[in-house]
Amino acid sequence: MASELLLAGLRRRTNSIGVFLAELVAIVSAMVIYFLIRGGLPEPAAEAVVRAGGVIRIEQATGIFFERQWQEPLLDRHVLMQLANGIYVYGHLPILAVAGFWLYFRNRSSYRVFRNALLISGGLGLISYAFFPVAPPRLLPEWGFVDTVAAVARENYEMQPGFFVNQFAAVPSFHFGWMLLVAVCVWRNTSSRWPKALAVLLTVATFWATAVTGNHFFFDMIVGGLIALLALHVADLVAAGRLAPGSVVRLARGRFSS
């Protein structure tokens, strides 16, 4: 009897490890495919710069075009610039990974919602990158913007393989959008104040760093946040059985075939 219980326990543990590894391989593969597609899209520089001008006009009309004023204090403060660069470069994928692991072992159903929201938003983002390329502020020196990462740590750009990079995949900004998604999922899955406070702090810090490093306009991040929240809503509907996954695909096909 004892040996049977031991064997049953080992089988359950082995199955759990197998499920975890399969999920890990699937999500890493999905992210690699996402970056490969994004990096393989055309990069029409002239069109992207013109469209960035449109973004600036929208921000001017709505009174939120002050990214340059946010960036100015960094330009003569090396430590502050390094801090912003560090948050932008190292505070994206590592935090997504930590959040994913935490949710997986804390609440499997919440993890699936988080995962699906990432995949849905990523798919929507690829459509935008393909049809609406936009230049980031750092590629608009005529407006007074500075690429702070290139200014002090160009090697950070070299960490990412060239075939993953698309210079004009600026709208939506998932640097902010996915951090907002992490914050919402943390707030949903803990009652502790410290993780909630940390999630809010990281989201605010990401918004600040993404703007002051010249990598995205406020507009880019607002769109990224809205797409992330929309994707989360769709993932919630799927999890609740109110929307079949196939319905999302059929709806998207219908939109683009009409």
C-alpha positions in Angstrom: 0.0 0.0 0.0 2.8 2.4 0.9 4.6 1.7 -2.3 1.5 2.2 -4.3 0.9 5.6 -2.7 4.5 6.5 -3.3 4.3 5.6 -7.0 1.0 7.5 -7.3 2.7 10.6 -5.8 5.7 10.3 -8.1 3.4 10.0 -11.1 1.5 13.1 -10.1 4.7 15.0 -9.6 6.1 13.8 -12.9 2.9 14.8 -14.7 3.0 18.2 -13.1 6.6 18.8 -14.1 5.7 17.6 -17.7 2.8 20.0 -17.9 4.9 22.8 -16.6 7.7 22.2 -19.1 5.2 21.9 -22.0 3.7 25.2 -21.0 7.1 26.8 -20.7 8.1 25.6 -24.1 4.8 26.7 -25.6 4.9 30.3 -24.2 8.6 30.7 -25.0 8.0 29.5 -28.6 5.0 31.9 -28.9 7.2 34.8 -27.8 10.0 33.9 -30.2 7.5 33.7 -33.1 6.1 37.1 -32.0 9.5 38.7 -32.1 10.5 37.0 -35.4 7.3 38.2 -37.1 7.7 41.7 -35.7 11.4 41.8 -36.7 10.6 40.5 -40.2 8.1 43.2 -41.0 9.0 46.0 -43.5 10.5 49.1 -42.0 9.4 52.0 -44.2 11.3 54.8 -42.6 9.7 57.8 -44.4 6.2 56.6 -43.8 7.0 55.9 -40.1 8.4 59.3 -39.6 5.4 61.0 -41.2 3.1 59.0 -39.0 5.1 59.9 -35.9 4.4 63.5 -36.9 0.8 62.7 -36.8 1.2 61.3 -33.3 2.9 64.5 -32.2 0.0 66.6 -33.6 -2.5 64.4 -31.7 -0.6 65.0 -28.5 -0.3 68.7 -29.1 -4.0 68.9 -29.8 -4.8 67.0 -26.5 -2.2 68.9 -24.5 0.0 65.9 -23.6 3.0 66.6 -25.8 5.7 67.1 -23.1 7.9 64.0 -23.5 10.8 66.3 -24.3 10.3 68.2 -21.1 10.4 64.9 -19.2 13.6 63.9 -20.9 15.5 67.2 -20.3 16.5 66.5 -16.6 18.2 63.2 -17.6 20.5 64.7 -20.2 22.9 66.2 -17.6 22.4 63.6 -14.9 24.2 60.4 -15.8 22.9 58.4 -12.8 19.3 59.2 -13.6 19.8 58.4 -17.2 21.3 55.0 -16.3 18.4 54.3 -14.0 15.9 55.1 -16.8 17.9 53.0 -19.3 18.1 50.1 -16.8 14.3 50.1 -16.1 13.6 50.2 -19.9 16.1 47.5 -20.9 15.9 45.1 -17.9 12.4 45.8 -16.5 10.4 44.2 -19.4 10.8 40.6 -20.2 12.3 39.6 -16.9 9.2 41.0 -15.0 6.8 39.3 -17.5 8.6 36.0 -16.7 8.5 36.5 -13.0 4.8 37.4 -13.1 4.1 34.4 -15.3 5.9 32.0 -12.9 4.2 33.5 -9.9 0.7 33.2 -11.4 1.3 29.7 -12.7 2.1 28.4 -9.2 -0.4 30.6 -7.4 -3.5 30.3 -9.5 -3.5 28.3 -12.7 -6.7 29.7 -14.1 -5.4 33.3 -13.6 -2.2 32.3 -15.3 -4.1 31.1 -18.3 -6.0 34.4 -18.5 -2.7 36.3 -18.3 -1.1 34.1 -20.9 -4.0 34.4 -23.3 -4.1 38.2 -22.8 -0.5 38.4 -23.7 -1.0 36.3 -26.9 -4.2 38.2 -27.9 -2.6 41.6 -27.4 0.6 40.5 -29.2 -1.4 39.4 -32.2 -3.2 42.8 -32.3 0.1 44.6 -31.9 1.6 42.7 -34.9 -1.3 43.9 -37.1 -0.6 47.5 -36.0 3.1 47.2 -36.6 2.5 45.7 -40.1 0.0 48.3 -41.3 0.8 51.4 -39.2 4.6 51.7 -38.6 5.5 54.6 -36.5 8.9 56.0 -35.6 9.7 56.4 -31.9 10.9 59.8 -30.5 14.5 58.7 -30.3 14.6 58.6 -34.1 13.3 62.2 -34.3 16.3 64.3 -33.3 14.8 67.3 -35.2 12.2 67.5 -32.4 15.0 67.6 -29.8 14.7 64.0 -28.7 17.8 62.0 -27.6 18.3 58.2 -27.6 19.6 57.9 -24.1 20.2 54.1 -24.4 22.5 54.7 -27.4 24.1 57.7 -25.7 25.5 55.8 -22.7 25.0 52.0 -23.3 24.7 51.2 -27.0 25.7 47.6 -26.2 22.2 47.1 -24.7 20.8 47.3 -28.2 23.2 44.5 -29.3 21.8 42.1 -26.7 18.7 41.6 -28.8 19.3 39.7 -32.1 18.8 41.9 -35.2 16.1 39.7 -36.6 14.0 40.4 -33.5 14.2 44.2 -34.0 11.8 46.5 -35.8 12.7 50.2 -35.3 9.2 51.3 -36.2 7.1 49.0 -34.1 6.2 51.9 -31.7 2.4 51.7 -31.6 1.3 50.1 -29.5 3.9 50.1 -26.7 3.9 46.8 -24.9 6.7 47.9 -22.7 3.9 49.8 -20.9 0.9 47.8 -22.0 2.2 44.4 -20.7 3.4 46.0 -17.5 -0.1 47.3 -16.9 -1.4 43.8 -17.6 1.0 42.4 -15.0 -0.2 45.0 -12.4 -3.9 44.2 -13.0 -3.2 40.4 -12.6 -1.2 41.0 -9.4 -4.0 43.1 -7.9 -6.5 40.4 -8.8 -4.5 37.6 -7.2 -3.3 38.9 -3.9 -4.7 40.8 -1.0 -1.3 41.8 0.3 -0.5 45.5 0.0 3.2 45.1 -0.7 2.9 43.2 -4.0 0.1 45.6 -5.1 2.3 48.6 -4.2 5.3 47.1 -6.1 3.1 46.4 -9.2 1.9 50.0 -9.2 5.5 51.3 -8.7 6.8 49.2 -11.5 4.0 50.3 -13.9 4.6 54.0 -13.1 8.4 53.5 -13.4 8.0 51.8 -16.7 5.8 54.6 -18.1 8.4 57.2 -17.0 11.4 55.3 -18.3 9.8 54.4 -21.6 9.1 58.1 -22.2 12.3 59.7 -21.0 14.6 57.3 -22.9 12.9 58.4 -26.1 11.5 55.0 -26.9 7.8 55.8 -27.0 5.4 58.7 -27.0 2.7 58.9 -24.4 0.2 58.1 -27.2 2.0 54.8 -27.9 1.7 53.8 -24.2 -1.9 54.8 -23.9 -2.7 52.6 -27.0 -0.6 49.8 -25.6 -2.4 49.9 -22.3 -5.9 50.0 -23.9 -5.0 47.0 -26.1 -3.7 45.1 -23.2 -6.9 45.7 -21.2 -9.0 44.8 -24.2 -7.1 41.6 -24.6 -7.5 40.9 -20.9 -11.3 41.4 -21.2 -11.4 38.9 -24.1 -9.3 36.4 -22.2 -11.7 36.8 -19.2 -14.7 36.1 -21.5 -13.0 33.0 -22.9 -12.2 31.8 -19.4 -15.8 32.3 -18.3 -17.1 30.3 -21.3 -18.9 33.4 -22.7 -16.7 33.5 -25.8 -15.2 30.5 -27.6 -11.6 30.9 -28.7 -12.6 30.1 -32.3 -15.1 33.0 -32.2 -12.2 35.5 -31.8 -10.4 34.1 -34.8 -13.6 34.1 -37.0 -14.3 37.7 -35.9 -10.8 38.8 -36.8 -11.1 37.1 -40.2 -14.4 38.7 -40.9 -13.1 42.2 -40.0 -10.1 41.9 -42.4 -11.9 40.1 -45.2 -14.7 42.7 -45.4 
